Amino acid sequence: MDAQPLYDLAPLTRLMLLGLLIALGPLAWVRWRNRGASPMRRLQALTVLTLFLTFDLVLFGAFTRLTDSGLGCPDWPGCYGSASPVGAQAEITAAQDAMPTGPVTHRKAWVEMIHRYLATGVGVLIIAMTASAWVQHRAWRHAKASTAHAGPAPGGSPWWPTFTLLWVCLQGAFGALTVTMKLFPAIVTLHLIGGLVLLALLCVQAVQHTRAAQGVARVGLPGPLRAALWATAALVSAQVVLGGWVSTNYAVLACTTFPTCQGSWWPAMDFAQGFEVWRELGLLKDGSHISFAGLTAIHYVHRLMAYLVLAALVWLAWRLRRVAALRAQAQWLAGLAALQLATGLSNVVLGWPLVAAVLHTGGAAALVVVLTWALAASRAAVGQPEMSAPLRAPRVIA
């Protein structure tokens, strides 16, 4: 049998059509639930819904990785040159017969392709967001040219969705490299980071549109508290990168006890091996296998960092609860910190159960969204925070 080429663009048009069909459902739903509303209100609803579906996509991406389905179809963008596993049944069956447990099976092929379909659908929604933002911006510019009372541009700059569209294209490229470079750890980690950046970009726009719709100004925070919010966001971001490195290197089970690791507070670790970034999965640059001490270093650094991040989240939640406009974010941060602690411990002591592992990734993504929400809804101010009306969590059907 001839080797399957890594890139086969033959099914690309059909995949794009499938993505369009998937996106038509959310687009029609937003249109119907917001019939009679202003274009700005419909854009706000579309942005919030796209944020929600992108969060779901990140969760499904975690499920794809954790079920070892990332190579369920060994080429890109289709599956053995077909738009779905249905057209590749013979090839998948042959690969599954040759290796029943590994990487290509019918179930894994479907998981991988569903992830690609959903990603394509999200891409179409972002294209619709971008087009809508530019249409509204053009209408505002026309109104501004014809009257002196046009007011400020509604909902922020259209360059936000434009950059988001460019970013999702880059994210798609990393998705392709994840497959064609055979789960190269650095690429898989960058793909995860790209998904979280996409969530943050969409969250900023959702907050902008919601503030414009509700007529709510950003709440002023004292400089030190605003700086602490940024510092906590940076700590969480670093911890998410470390967590992605743990997951993509399958280092979760390097420590199976808590609070010690391998019966020690400082187990044998090889940091040089663990954090050698540009290498193949399970191997070092010289082609030798990464040692258990290297995997232990990856795991234990993430665990030590978790103590600092947990303390920062608890402190920040305690401080933000005093700000009426950010009390919801404070409650979310406290709850998500508890979720991350519970699921992180479950991954260690229960042998990395799938549900806990997916929830752990989801909790990390939710922390990124909530911290971005708090940053986008606030600004630095001298003195005490302004007690303005709280910015409620954006709702699509309001």
SESEPA-669484 format. One record per atom (N, C-alpha, C): y, z, x; residue in one letter. Coordinates in steps of 0.02 Angstrom, whole numbers, padded with zeros to 5 digits, always signed. Example, Ala and Ser with C-alpha at 12.3 -4.5 7.8 and 13.67 -1.06 7.14 Angstrom:
-00284+00390+00660A-00225+00390+00615A-00165+00390+00660A-00112+00354+00642S-00053+00357+00684S+00002+00394+00645S
END
This chain:
-00060+00000+00043M+00000+00000+00000M+00062+00000+00044M+00110-00042+00028D+00171-00045+00067D+00212+00018+00058D+00247+00038+00110A+00290+00097+00107A+00347+00085+00058A+00362+00137+00018Q+00416+00132-00030Q+00484+00137+00006Q+00528+00088-00004P+00595+00094+00028P+00633+00154+00000P+00672+00186+00044L+00709+00246+00023L+00762+00229-00029L+00794+00172-00022Y+00845+00151-00070Y+00822+00088-00106Y+00821+00090-00172D+00804+00031-00212D+00854+00030-00270D+00903-00014-00267L+00957-00015-00316L+00940-00054-00379L+00879-00081-00383A+00860-00121-00441A+00869-00084-00507A+00852-00019-00512P+00859+00014-00578P+00928+00044-00589P+00976+00031-00545L+01041+00065-00548L+01076+00052-00614L+01076-00011-00637T+01111-00028-00700T+01080+00009-00758T+01014+00013-00761R+00980+00048-00815R+00995+00122-00813R+00998+00150-00753L+01014+00221-00747L+01085+00235-00770L+01131+00190-00754M+01200+00199-00777M+01204+00195-00853M+01166+00151-00882L+01165+00146-00956L+01135+00209-00987L+01083+00236-00956L+01055+00299-00981L+01107+00355-00977L+01144+00358-00921G+01196+00408-00915G+01249+00400-00968G+01267+00338-00984L+01316+00325-01037L+01290+00349-01104L+01227+00334-01119L+01197+00356-01182L+01196+00432-01187L+01180+00466-01131I+01179+00539-01131I+01249+00567-01144I+01300+00535-01113A+01369+00560-01120A+01397+00545-01189A+01372+00495-01224L+01399+00478-01290L+01392+00536-01339L+01338+00575-01332G+01328+00632-01376G+01384+00683-01370G+01396+00711-01310P+01453+00758-01302P+01520+00727-01320P+01531+00664-01302L+01595+00633-01318L+01605+00628-01394L+01553+00609-01430A+01558+00604-01503A+01567+00674-01534A+01534+00723-01506W+01540+00791-01532W+01611+00817-01524W+01640+00807-01465V+01709+00829-01453V+01756+00793-01501V+01746+00729-01509R+01790+00690-01554R+01784+00715-01625R+01724+00728-01648W+01714+00749-01717W+01740+00819-01729W+01726+00866-01683R+01748+00935-01693R+01823+00943-01685R+01856+00894-01654N+01928+00899-01644N+01965+00842-01678N+01936+00816-01732R+01968+00763-01769R+02034+00789-01797R+02085+00749-01790G+02151+00770-01813G+02190+00810-01761G+02158+00830-01707A+02192+00868-01655A+02231+00821-01609A+02274+00849-01570S+02314+00809-01523S+02270+00784-01466S+02290+00730-01433P+02252+00707-01375P+02245+00761-01321P+02297+00803-01312M+02292+00857-01264M+02237+00906-01282M+02232+00921-01347R+02180+00967-01370R+02111+00938-01360R+02104+00873-01372R+02038+00842-01361R+02019+00841-01287R+02069+00830-01244L+02055+00831-01172L+02034+00901-01150L+02067+00952-01179Q+02048+01020-01162Q+01976+01034-01183Q+01958+01013-01243A+01889+01023-01267A+01839+00986-01224A+01855+00924-01205L+01811+00885-01163L+01802+00917-01094L+01856+00944-01066T+01852+00975-01000T+01809+01037-01002T+01818+01078-01054V+01778+01139-01060V+01704+01122-01069V+01691+01072-01111L+01621+01053-01122L+01590+01024-01058L+01628+00985-01021T+01603+00958-00958T+01589+01013-00908T+01632+01064-00907L+01620+01122-00864L+01555+01157-00883L+01544+01166-00947F+01482+01198-00971F+01421+01157-00952F+01424+01092-00962L+01366+01049-00947L+01355+01044-00872L+01408+01047-00833T+01400+01046-00760T+01367+01111-00736T+01385+01166-00767F+01351+01230-00752F+01277+01224-00767F+01261+01195-00825D+01190+01184-00841D+01156+01139-00790D+01192+01089-00766L+01165+01043-00716L+01150+01080-00651L+01194+01126-00631V+01181+01166-00571V+01118+01208-00580V+01110+01237-00639L+01049+01276-00652L+00987+01232-00649L+00991+01172-00679F+00933+01128-00678F+00920+01103-00607F+00973+01094-00567G+00963+01077-00497G+00926+01131-00460G+00943+01195-00474A+00906+01250-00444A+00833+01249-00466A+00821+01236-00530F+00753+01231-00555F+00715+01175-00520F+00749+01119-00509T+00718+01062-00475T+00697+01081-00404T+00742+01115-00369R+00727+01135-00300R+00671+01188-00298R+00675+01238-00342L+00629+01294-00340L+00559+01276-00364L+00552+01221-00401T+00486+01197-00421T+00460+01143-00373T+00495+01136-00316D+00475+01086-00266D+00473+01015-00294D+00520+01001-00339S+00523+00935-00371S+00574+00889-00339S+00606+00911-00286G+00659+00872-00255G+00637+00804-00229G+00572+00799-00212L+00545+00735-00190L+00495+00707-00240L+00503+00727-00304G+00458+00703-00356G+00459+00628-00362G+00517+00598-00346C+00523+00526-00338C+00551+00514-00268C+00513+00483-00224P+00532+00482-00153P+00585+00430-00135P+00613+00395-00185D+00665+00346-00171D+00725+00361-00216D+00778+00324-00207W+00840+00335-00245W+00872+00268-00259W+00901+00258-00319P+00913+00307-00372P+00858+00313-00424P+00809+00267-00423G+00756+00268-00473G+00694+00304-00448G+00639+00286-00476C+00574+00316-00458C+00526+00259-00444C+00512+00248-00380Y+00472+00190-00358Y+00501+00125-00386Y+00567+00121-00384G+00600+00060-00406G+00607+00052-00481G+00586+00103-00520S+00591+00101-00593S+00644+00150-00617S+00669+00139-00677A+00720+00183-00704A+00692+00248-00730A+00626+00253-00737S+00595+00315-00760S+00524+00319-00733S+00494+00378-00734P+00424+00384-00712P+00375+00344-00753P+00395+00323-00813V+00350+00283-00854V+00333+00218-00819V+00382+00187-00787G+00370+00124-00752G+00338+00133-00684G+00328+00196-00663A+00299+00209-00597A+00235+00249-00602A+00201+00244-00658Q+00142+00285-00669Q+00088+00271-00617Q+00077+00208-00600A+00024+00191-00552A+00040+00221-00483A+00101+00214-00460E+00120+00240-00394E+00116+00316-00393E+00141+00348-00447I+00139+00422-00449I+00068+00447-00451I+00026+00414-00490T-00045+00434-00495T-00079+00428-00427T-00065+00374-00391A-00096+00365-00325A-00072+00420-00277A-00008+00437-00278A+00018+00489-00235A-00011+00557-00254A-00018+00569-00319Q-00045+00633-00343Q-00118+00639-00326Q-00156+00585-00331D-00227+00587-00313D-00236+00601-00238D-00191+00572-00198A-00196+00583-00126A-00177+00654-00106A-00130+00686-00143M-00108+00753-00128M-00091+00788-00194M-00141+00819-00227P-00132+00846-00295P-00076+00897-00302P-00062+00936-00249T-00011+00988-00255T+00056+00968-00223T+00057+00905-00200G+00117+00899-00168G+00156+00839-00172G+00209+00824-00140P+00275+00828-00171P+00283+00782-00231P+00239+00731-00239V+00245+00683-00294V+00189+00697-00344V+00208+00719-00403T+00162+00725-00460T+00200+00700-00522T+00163+00690-00576H+00197+00665-00636H+00248+00716-00661H+00230+00780-00661R+00277+00830-00685R+00340+00833-00641R+00329+00834-00575K+00386+00838-00529K+00430+00776-00533K+00398+00718-00545A+00438+00657-00551A+00484+00661-00612A+00458+00687-00667W+00500+00693-00727W+00556+00744-00716W+00541+00800-00684V+00594+00850-00670V+00649+00819-00628V+00630+00783-00576E+00679+00752-00531E+00721+00700-00568E+00690+00658-00607M+00726+00605-00641M+00771+00633-00697M+00748+00684-00733I+00791+00714-00784I+00854+00743-00751I+00846+00772-00692H+00904+00797-00656H+00953+00739-00640H+00927+00683-00620R+00970+00625-00605R+01003+00598-00668R+00966+00597-00724Y+00995+00573-00787Y+01054+00619-00808Y+01043+00685-00804L+01095+00732-00824L+01156+00725-00778L+01144+00716-00713A+01199+00708-00666A+01239+00645-00682A+01205+00592-00699T+01240+00530-00717T+01281+00540-00780T+01254+00576-00829G+01291+00591-00890G+01354+00631-00876G+01350+00681-00833V+01409+00720-00814V+01460+00674-00780V+01436+00629-00738G+01482+00582-00706G+01521+00540-00757G+01487+00517-00809V+01520+00478-00861V+01573+00521-00897V+01557+00584-00911L+01606+00628-00943L+01668+00637-00900L+01658+00643-00834I+01716+00651-00789I+01757+00587-00787I+01724+00529-00791I+01761+00466-00796I+01804+00466-00860I+01775+00489-00915A+01813+00492-00978A+01871+00541-00972A+01861+00598-00940M+01915+00646-00929M+01972+00614-00889M+01954+00579-00836T+02005+00549-00793T+02045+00496-00830T+02010+00453-00867A+02045+00401-00906A+02092+00433-00957A+02068+00485-00992S+02109+00518-01043S+02171+00550-01012S+02162+00582-00954A+02218+00615-00920A+02272+00564-00900A+02251+00507-00875W+02300+00456-00854W+02334+00424-00915W+02298+00414-00969V+02329+00387-01030V+02382+00435-01056V+02366+00500-01057Q+02415+00549-01081Q+02474+00555-01033Q+02461+00550-00968H+02515+00555-00920H+02562+00494-00928H+02533+00436-00939R+02574+00376-00949R+02616+00383-01012R+02586+00410-01066A+02624+00420-01128A+02681+00469-01117A+02669+00522-01077W+02721+00570-01063W+02777+00539-01023W+02760+00498-00974R+02811+00465-00934R+02854+00418-00977R+02820+00384-01024H+02857+00339-01069H+02904+00379-01113H+02880+00437-01139A+02923+00479-01181A+02980+00508-01140A+02967+00526-01078K+03019+00554-01035K+03074+00502-01021K+03053+00439-01014A+03102+00386-01001A+03145+00370-01062A+03118+00384-01122S+03154+00365-01182S+03193+00422-01213S+03180+00483-01193T+03215+00541-01221T+03223+00594-01168T+03275+00633-01175A+03287+00687-01127A+03250+00751-01145A+03212+00751-01200H+03179+00812-01223H+03103+00805-01221H+03078+00769-01171A+03005+00759-01167A+02969+00821-01144A+03003+00867-01107G+02971+00927-01084G+02929+00914-01023G+02897+00967-00996P+02855+00959-00936P+02791+00921-00952P+02760+00894-00901A+02697+00858-00911A+02644+00905-00938A+02610+00887-00992P+02560+00931-01023P+02496+00933-00983P+02469+00994-00974G+02402+01001-00948G+02392+00987-00875G+02446+00983-00836G+02437+00974-00765G+02435+00901-00744G+02427+00891-00679S+02428+00824-00651S+02363+00787-00663S+02367+00721-00677P+02306+00681-00685P+02269+00672-00619P+02300+00692-00564W+02265+00686-00500W+02209+00738-00494W+02212+00791-00533W+02156+00839-00533W+02091+00805-00556W+02088+00775-00615P+02026+00741-00635P+02010+00682-00590P+02061+00649-00561T+02047+00593-00516T+02010+00618-00454T+02034+00673-00425F+02000+00701-00368F+01930+00725-00387F+01924+00753-00448T+01859+00775-00472T+01810+00717-00476T+01835+00659-00499L+01793+00599-00503L+01770+00578-00433L+01816+00577-00386L+01798+00560-00317L+01747+00610-00290L+01756+00674-00307W+01710+00725-00282W+01640+00716-00311W+01636+00699-00376V+01570+00692-00406V+01534+00631-00376V+01571+00580-00355C+01541+00523-00320C+01512+00545-00253C+01551+00587-00217L+01526+00614-00154L+01465+00657-00165L+01466+00696-00219Q+01409+00737-00236Q+01347+00695-00250Q+01357+00638-00283G+01301+00593-00294G+01273+00566-00229G+01316+00552-00181A+01293+00529-00115A+01250+00582-00081A+01271+00645-00086F+01231+00698-00057F+01164+00707-00094F+01165+00694-00160G+01102+00695-00197G+01054+00642-00172G+01081+00583-00157A+01039+00530-00129A+01011+00550-00061A+01054+00579-00018L+01033+00599+00048L+00981+00655+00045L+00987+00698-00005T+00937+00751-00013T+00867+00722-00019T+00861+00666-00055V+00796+00634-00063V+00777+00594-00001V+00823+00551+00021T+00805+00505+00075T+00798+00539+00143T+00829+00598+00152M+00821+00635+00214M+00769+00691+00207M+00729+00687+00153K+00671+00730+00144K+00688+00804+00146K+00736+00824+00103L+00755+00894+00095L+00781+00925+00160L+00819+00886+00197F+00852+00910+00258F+00894+00971+00240F+00881+01030+00270P+00913+01092+00246P+00989+01089+00242P+01021+01060+00293A+01095+01057+00292A+01120+01015+00234A+01086+00960+00220I+01106+00916+00165I+01095+00950+00098I+01038+00983+00090V+01024+01018+00026V+01076+01072+00015V+01093+01109+00067T+01144+01162+00060T+01212+01133+00043T+01230+01077+00076L+01293+01044+00060L+01294+01018-00012L+01236+00996-00036H+01232+00972-00105H+01244+01030-00154H+01217+01089-00138L+01230+01148-00179L+01304+01167-00177L+01333+01167-00117I+01404+01184-00111I+01447+01134-00150I+01428+01070-00146G+01466+01020-00184G+01464+01032-00258G+01407+01054-00284G+01402+01070-00355G+01447+01127-00375G+01452+01178-00332L+01495+01235-00347L+01569+01217-00342L+01586+01174-00293V+01655+01151-00289V+01673+01111-00352V+01626+01072-00377L+01637+01034-00438L+01651+01081-00496L+01613+01136-00501L+01625+01186-00552L+01696+01215-00546L+01716+01230-00485A+01783+01259-00475A+01838+01210-00496A+01830+01146-00478L+01879+01096-00497L+01885+01090-00573L+01829+01089-00607L+01830+01084-00680L+01859+01147-00711L+01845+01205-00682C+01871+01268-00708C+01947+01269-00704C+01975+01248-00647V+02048+01246-00640V+02079+01204-00695V+02049+01146-00708Q+02076+01102-00760Q+02068+01131-00830Q+02011+01164-00842A+02001+01196-00907A+02053+01250-00919A+02068+01289-00868V+02119+01341-00875V+02188+01310-00886V+02205+01258-00849Q+02269+01225-00857Q+02278+01199-00929Q+02227+01164-00953H+02231+01136-01021H+02234+01191-01074H+02196+01245-01063T+02195+01300-01112T+02263+01336-01113T+02292+01347-01054R+02358+01378-01052R+02410+01334-01088R+02405+01269-01077A+02452+01224-01110A+02442+01225-01186A+02379+01228-01209A+02365+01228-01281A+02387+01294-01313A+02378+01350-01277Q+02394+01416-01305Q+02466+01437-01290Q+02500+01400-01245G+02567+01419-01227G+02571+01484-01188G+02522+01497-01146V+02518+01559-01109V+02535+01546-01036V+02579+01585-01008A+02597+01579-00938A+02547+01616-00894A+02545+01599-00831R+02503+01635-00784R+02527+01706-00775R+02481+01753-00771V+02499+01823-00763V+02519+01837-00691V+02571+01876-00680G+02592+01893-00613G+02553+01952-00586G+02527+01946-00526L+02490+02000-00493L+02528+02022-00431L+02527+02087-00416P+02556+02110-00352P+02524+02073-00294P+02563+02061-00242G+02538+02024-00184G+02472+02049-00157G+02463+02115-00146P+02400+02140-00118P+02339+02125-00164P+02349+02132-00229L+02293+02119-00275L+02276+02044-00277L+02327+02003-00276R+02315+01930-00274R+02279+01911-00209R+02299+01941-00153A+02265+01928-00090A+02193+01953-00092A+02181+02010-00125A+02112+02035-00131A+02070+01989-00174A+02101+01958-00224L+02065+01910-00265L+02044+01850-00224L+02089+01824-00183W+02072+01769-00139W+02019+01789-00088W+02025+01849-00060A+01977+01871-00009A+01907+01878-00040A+01904+01905-00101T+01838+01911-00134T+01809+01843-00148T+01851+01795-00169A+01827+01728-00181A+01799+01697-00117A+01832+01710-00060A+01808+01684+00004A+01742+01717+00023A+01736+01783+00012L+01673+01817+00027L+01616+01790-00016L+01629+01781-00080V+01577+01755-00124V+01557+01685-00103V+01606+01644-00084S+01591+01576-00061S+01546+01576+00001S+01562+01620+00049A+01521+01625+00109A+01451+01648+00092A+01446+01696+00045Q+01380+01721+00026Q+01339+01668-00011Q+01373+01626-00050V+01338+01572-00084V+01310+01523-00033V+01348+01507+00019V+01323+01463+00072V+01262+01494+00105V+01266+01559+00121L+01209+01593+00152L+01149+01592+00104L+01161+01603+00040G+01106+01602-00008G+01074+01533-00012G+01116+01481-00010G+01088+01413-00009G+01046+01401+00053G+01068+01428+00109W+01030+01420+00172W+00964+01457+00168W+00964+01516+00136V+00901+01553+00126V+00853+01512+00084V+00878+01487+00028S+00835+01451-00019S+00809+01386+00010S+00852+01347+00042T+00830+01282+00067T+00784+01288+00127T+00784+01345+00161N+00738+01357+00216N+00677+01398+00195N+00673+01413+00130Y+00617+01452+00103Y+00608+01517+00141Y+00665+01552+00152A+00664+01614+00191A+00666+01676+00146A+00661+01667+00081V+00666+01724+00035V+00612+01775+00050V+00551+01752+00063L+00494+01798+00072L+00485+01820+00144L+00535+01809+00187A+00532+01836+00255A+00537+01912+00254A+00568+01939+00202C+00571+02012+00191C+00547+02024+00120C+00495+02063+00113T+00466+02076+00047T+00473+02148+00026T+00513+02187+00063T+00526+02257+00044T+00601+02268+00043T+00620+02322+00009F+00691+02341+00005F+00695+02417+00002F+00742+02448+00037P+00799+02419+00074P+00782+02397+00146P+00723+02417+00170T+00705+02395+00238T+00675+02326+00235T+00665+02295+00293C+00634+02229+00298C+00578+02234+00349C+00517+02220+00327Q+00459+02225+00371Q+00453+02295+00400Q+00471+02345+00359G+00465+02415+00379G+00518+02438+00428G+00571+02398+00438S+00621+02416+00487S+00690+02402+00459S+00739+02443+00482W+00809+02430+00463W+00839+02373+00504W+00808+02355+00558W+00831+02300+00599W+00770+02263+00626W+00739+02219+00586P+00677+02185+00606P+00690+02135+00662P+00636+02111+00690A+00642+02060+00743A+00672+01996+00714A+00727+01972+00743M+00763+01914+00717M+00783+01868+00774M+00782+01804+00760D+00805+01753+00807D+00861+01715+00773D+00923+01735+00788F+00981+01705+00755F+00993+01634+00778F+00977+01619+00840A+00987+01551+00865A+00944+01501+00827A+00881+01519+00814Q+00838+01475+00775Q+00859+01473+00702Q+00873+01531+00673G+00888+01535+00602G+00950+01496+00583G+00999+01493+00628F+01062+01460+00611F+01074+01398+00654F+01019+01367+00675E+01023+01300+00703E+01027+01252+00643E+01086+01225+00633V+01101+01193+00568V+01070+01124+00562V+01079+01081+00611W+01059+01010+00602W+00988+01000+00627W+00940+01009+00582R+00869+01003+00599R+00831+00988+00535R+00769+00965+00543E+00727+00951+00485E+00699+01016+00456E+00675+01011+00395L+00648+01069+00361L+00589+01098+00399L+00593+01162+00417G+00538+01197+00450G+00533+01184+00525G+00576+01140+00551L+00572+01122+00622L+00638+01138+00657L+00634+01142+00724L+00693+01148+00765L+00710+01080+00794L+00766+01075+00829K+00787+01011+00857K+00736+00981+00905K+00699+01025+00940D+00651+01000+00988D+00584+00981+00956D+00580+00986+00890G+00518+00968+00854G+00470+01025+00844G+00482+01082+00874S+00439+01140+00864S+00455+01174+00798S+00408+01214+00774H+00417+01248+00710H+00463+01308+00718H+00505+01319+00667I+00547+01378+00668I+00504+01441+00663I+00521+01492+00700S+00481+01552+00702S+00495+01596+00641S+00449+01643+00630F+00459+01691+00575F+00521+01734+00588F+00534+01748+00652A+00595+01786+00669A+00657+01748+00650A+00655+01682+00655G+00712+01641+00634G+00723+01644+00559G+00668+01641+00521L+00673+01647+00448L+00697+01717+00428L+00674+01767+00465T+00697+01836+00451T+00772+01843+00462T+00798+01811+00514A+00870+01813+00527A+00909+01783+00470A+00885+01727+00443I+00919+01695+00387I+00921+01743+00327I+00864+01772+00311H+00860+01816+00253H+00903+01878+00262H+00899+01910+00321Y+00930+01975+00329Y+01006+01970+00333Y+01032+01916+00361V+01104+01907+00362V+01130+01901+00290V+01094+01864+00248H+01114+01858+00178H+01111+01927+00144H+01061+01967+00159R+01056+02033+00128R+01112+02079+00150R+01128+02080+00215L+01182+02122+00240L+01249+02101+00209L+01260+02035+00205M+01322+02010+00175M+01326+02030+00101M+01268+02035+00068A+01267+02052-00003A+01296+02122-00015A+01285+02169+00031Y+01313+02236+00022Y+01390+02232+00020Y+01419+02194+00065L+01492+02188+00068L+01519+02153+00006L+01485+02099-00014V+01509+02061-00072V+01504+02103-00135V+01449+02141-00143L+01441+02183-00202L+01496+02236-00206L+01512+02267-00149A+01565+02317-00148A+01632+02285-00166A+01645+02226-00139A+01709+02192-00154A+01714+02174-00228A+01660+02151-00258L+01661+02132-00329L+01672+02193-00373L+01639+02248-00358V+01647+02309-00398V+01719+02334-00393V+01747+02334-00332W+01816+02357-00324W+01865+02311-00360W+01855+02246-00353L+01900+02199-00385L+01896+02204-00461L+01836+02212-00488A+01828+02220-00561A+01864+02283-00585A+01860+02336-00546W+01893+02399-00564W+01969+02390-00565W+01996+02353-00516R+02068+02342-00513R+02092+02295-00568R+02055+02241-00580L+02077+02191-00629L+02073+02217-00700L+02031+02266-00713R+02026+02291-00782R+02091+02324-00805R+02134+02342-00757R+02199+02371-00775R+02250+02318-00796R+02233+02255-00783V+02278+02200-00802V+02253+02171-00868V+02292+02180-00921A+02268+02161-00987A+02247+02088-00990A+02286+02044-00958A+02272+01973-00962A+02210+01952-00924A+02185+01995-00879L+02127+01978-00839L+02068+02026-00851L+02071+02062-00906R+02018+02111-00920R+01951+02076-00933R+01953+02018-00965A+01890+01982-00977A+01858+01961-00912A+01898+01936-00865Q+01871+01917-00800Q+01842+01978-00763Q+01875+02035-00770A+01850+02096-00738A+01781+02115-00765A+01773+02110-00831Q+01709+02126-00862Q+01654+02077-00840Q+01672+02013-00836W+01624+01964-00812W+01603+01977-00740W+01651+01995-00697L+01635+02008-00627L+01588+02068-00621L+01600+02120-00659A+01556+02179-00657A+01486+02162-00681A+01482+02125-00736G+01416+02107-00762G+01378+02060-00716G+01413+02012-00687L+01379+01965-00642L+01358+01999-00576L+01398+02047-00553A+01377+02085-00493A+01311+02121-00507A+01305+02151-00566A+01243+02185-00584A+01185+02135-00589A+01199+02076-00618L+01147+02025-00624L+01123+02003-00555L+01170+01992-00509Q+01151+01969-00442Q+01110+02022-00405Q+01128+02084-00414L+01089+02138-00383L+01018+02140-00411L+01012+02135-00477A+00946+02138-00509A+00903+02078-00490A+00931+02018-00493T+00891+01959-00478T+00876+01953-00403T+00923+01975-00361G+00910+01974-00289G+00853+02020-00271G+00853+02080-00300L+00797+02127-00287L+00732+02099-00314L+00735+02068-00373S+00674+02039-00403S+00645+01985-00358S+00688+01944-00328N+00663+01891-00284N+00624+01921-00226N+00647+01979-00201V+00615+02009-00142V+00551+02045-00161V+00555+02091-00208V+00498+02136-00221V+00447+02106-00269V+00465+02054-00307L+00418+02023-00354L+00392+01956-00329L+00408+01938-00267G+00380+01876-00238G+00415+01813-00261G+00481+01815-00271W+00520+01756-00286W+00499+01723-00352W+00501+01761-00409P+00483+01730-00473P+00534+01677-00492P+00511+01625-00526L+00554+01567-00541L+00614+01587-00584L+00602+01627-00635V+00657+01645-00681V+00712+01683-00643V+00692+01732-00602A+00741+01770-00564A+00778+01726-00514A+00742+01680-00483A+00773+01636-00433A+00825+01591-00465A+00808+01562-00523V+00856+01518-00558V+00916+01559-00581V+00904+01619-00608L+00958+01661-00631L+01003+01683-00573L+00973+01692-00514H+01013+01712-00456H+01062+01656-00437H+01037+01595-00438T+01082+01538-00426T+01135+01532-00481T+01113+01542-00543G+01160+01538-00599G+01213+01593-00595G+01194+01653-00573G+01242+01706-00565G+01293+01690-00511G+01270+01660-00457A+01317+01640-00404A+01366+01588-00429A+01340+01539-00467A+01385+01488-00494A+01434+01518-00543A+01411+01565-00584A+01456+01598-00632A+01510+01638-00597A+01493+01671-00541L+01543+01707-00503L+01597+01660-00477L+01577+01602-00453V+01626+01553-00430V+01672+01533-00487V+01644+01522-00547V+01685+01502-00604V+01733+01557-00624V+01709+01619-00628V+01751+01674-00651V+01807+01688-00601V+01792+01687-00537L+01843+01698-00486L+01895+01642-00487L+01872+01580-00497T+01918+01524-00503T+01961+01532-00566T+01930+01554-00620W+01966+01567-00683W+02022+01618-00672W+02005+01673-00637A+02055+01725-00624A+02111+01699-00579A+02094+01660-00529L+02146+01633-00484L+02191+01583-00520L+02161+01540-00562A+02200+01489-00596A+02244+01519-00651A+02223+01577-00677A+02261+01609-00732A+02313+01659-00706A+02320+01666-00640S+02366+01715-00613S+02409+01683-00558S+02458+01722-00537R+02502+01700-00482R+02527+01762-00447R+02552+01754-00387A+02580+01810-00349A+02647+01828-00378A+02660+01893-00385A+02724+01917-00411A+02741+01982-00377A+02804+01996-00369V+02827+02058-00340V+02829+02111-00394V+02806+02170-00379G+02808+02224-00428G+02745+02227-00469G+02749+02256-00527Q+02691+02266-00571Q+02672+02201-00606Q+02608+02192-00622P+02588+02132-00658P+02619+02127-00727P+02634+02067-00746E+02662+02056-00812E+02608+02066-00864E+02626+02100-00919M+02577+02115-00971M+02580+02061-01024M+02568+01999-01003S+02570+01943-01050S+02505+01941-01089S+02503+01900-01139A+02443+01894-01180A+02386+01868-01138A+02325+01894-01150P+02268+01872-01109P+02250+01799-01123P+02228+01766-01071L+02203+01698-01078L+02129+01703-01097L+02114+01687-01158R+02046+01693-01182R+02002+01639-01149R+01938+01654-01147A+01891+01604-01121A+01897+01541-01163A+01904+01483-01131P+01915+01421-01168P+01857+01407-01217P+01875+01387-01277R+01824+01369-01328R+01834+01296-01347R+01778+01263-01356V+01780+01192-01372V+01798+01180-01445V+01778+01225-01490I+01784+01212-01561I+01842+01250-01593I+01883+01284-01551A+01938+01323-01580A+01988+01277-01615A
END
